[in-house]
Each structure stands twice: as C-alpha cells, then as structure tokens.
Amino acid sequence: FVVETNKKSKSDWIYVKDTVDYFYKYERTEVKFSPIYMEGRGKYNSPKKQREIEQKISQYSVTSENNYSKVIYCFDCDKQDSKEDDRKFLEKAKKYCKEHEYEFVWFCKDVEDVYLGKQVDRSEKTSNIMKVLDRYEELNRNV
C-alpha cells in the first residue's frame, strides 16, 4: 500500500491496515502487507518512491517463486468536486496507476473523513477500498 502520509505519522497506513483486518479474513502467513509512505501526495510518481516499490517487490519475490506483489496506491480526493487542480491531480494519479498496473484507491474527502467522520457530511464519505480489496481471492470479507 502506497499512502500519502509520512513514516512519522503513519496515520493513513493505520486506517488502511485496520480496514483490512476488520473487514477481511486472510491467511497471515501467506499474505504480507507493506506500507510505502509518499511523504506527500505530490511525490507519488517520484523515482525515489518507484525504487522503494521495486525494492519491496524484489524482497518479497526472492523468498518464494510463488510470491507475487500488487501495488495499491491510496489517495485523498480532497476537494476534487470543487477545485479543478485537485480533480486534475487525481486524474493524473489514476492514469499513472493504470499505466503501471497499480490499484487506485480513493478517500473522499480524505482518509480521516472516511474513518473519523470529520469535516464532511456522512453522505459524502466514500472510498473504493472495499471494491479494490474484494478483487483478491486471498482476502475473504468478514460478514
């Protein structure tokens, strides 16, 4: 999971990991989740972050020939419904993810709004994280 926050805060990763653990059952010895911190969403496509992703994939793949990795980017929508710059940024980020065969997860308005209920009306709090995670047969949603 590539998240917007930094290593010191870890807040986005905490929310994402708690979502997985709460809503899904998975074999913890067979599925490994690793966070990569963007240190700000504008750094999503930096060479440094790309190297970090490639290193994580390489580390995991050498432990077994059956291992595979999937990269899931998590972005806050911010004010994409009212700010042109935010909307364009998300379009570019989504295109980048598609070009690299990465998953694209969004939180509207941001991850804290989705999980903590602050700043936006409940009806506006949305994310596609469950749709993305439901695609993985290794994860079975808790009922």
N, C-alpha and C positions, 0 to 999 in steps of 0.2 A: 504494500500500500504506500503510495506516494502522497503525503499530506502537506498542506500549506504551512503548518506551524513549524517551530524550530525544535531542536533537540532539548533545549532547556525547558520549554513549556510542555511539550508532548500532548497538549490537550486534544487536538484533533485525533491523534492516534488512540488515545484512551477511549474516546467516544466510539470510534470505528471498531476497535477490538471488543469493547463491551457489547456493541450491537451484534457482532458475530457470535460471541459467547452466549448471549441471551437468547437469540432467535434461532441458532443453528446447533445441531449436534454434528460432531466430526471426530474422526479418529486422530487424537492429538499427537500420536506417534507417526502419523502419515501426512499430516498437513502442517506446514510451517508458515506462519505469517511474520513478515519482517517490515518494519516501517522505514521509510526514507523520508526525511524532512526536507521540504523545499526551501525552508528559511525565507518564505515569502512567495506568493503565487507567481510573481513575475519571473521566477527562476526555474519554472517547470521544464523548460527546454534547454537549460544551460549544459554545456559539455561536462561540467563537474557532476551534475545530477545524472546525466546519461552514463557516465563512467561508474558512478555509485550503483546504479541499477544493474549494469552489466556485471559488476563485481559480485553483487548478491546472487544473480542468476548463475554465474560461474561457480561460486562457492557451493551452491545447492546441487548443481548438476554433477559435480565430481564425486559426491557421496554415493550415488547410485545411478545406473543407466536408466532406471525407471522414473527418476525425478524429472519434473518439468515445472516451469515457473510461469506465472501470469502476473502482469503488472497492472495494478488498478490505481489510477490517479483520482484523487478526491479534491474537488474544488467547491468553494463557496460561490453562490450566484451573486452575492452582494446585491447591488441594485440594478441588475440586468434588465428589469422590467421598466425602469425609468431613466437609466443612464446608458447612453449609446456606447460609451467606452467600455463599460462592464459587459454589455451584450457582445460587442466585437471581440473582447478578450476571450470570453467563453467560447465563441465560435472558433477562434484560432486554436485554443487549447483542445477543443473537441476534435478539430481537424488533425492536430499533432498526434493525439492519441490514436485516431483511426489509422493514420499513416504508419504508426509504429506498432499497430495491433495491440494497443493497450486498452484496458477498460476505462471508461469515463464515468465517474460518479459525481453527482452534484448535490449540493445542500442549499436550499433557498430559505432564507436569505443567506444564512451561514450555519455552520455546524452547531454553534451554540443555540441558535434559534430553533433548530430542528429538535435538539435534545433537551434544552432547558426552558424553552417557551418564552424567551425574552425578545423584545423589540418588534415582533410581528404578531399579527393575529394568527390564532391556531390554524385557521383555514388556509393560510399562506405557507405554512411549514411543510415543506415537501423535500423528498430526496428519492433518488432512484437506487439507493444502495441495495435494497432488498431485491429488486429486479435483477441487478447485476449478480449478486451472490447466489440467487436461485438457479443460475445457469450452471453452477458447479456441482457435479454429482457427488463430490467428496463432502459437501455440506448438505445436511438434511435439516430442513426447518423444523424447529420445535413447534408443536401445535398448541 
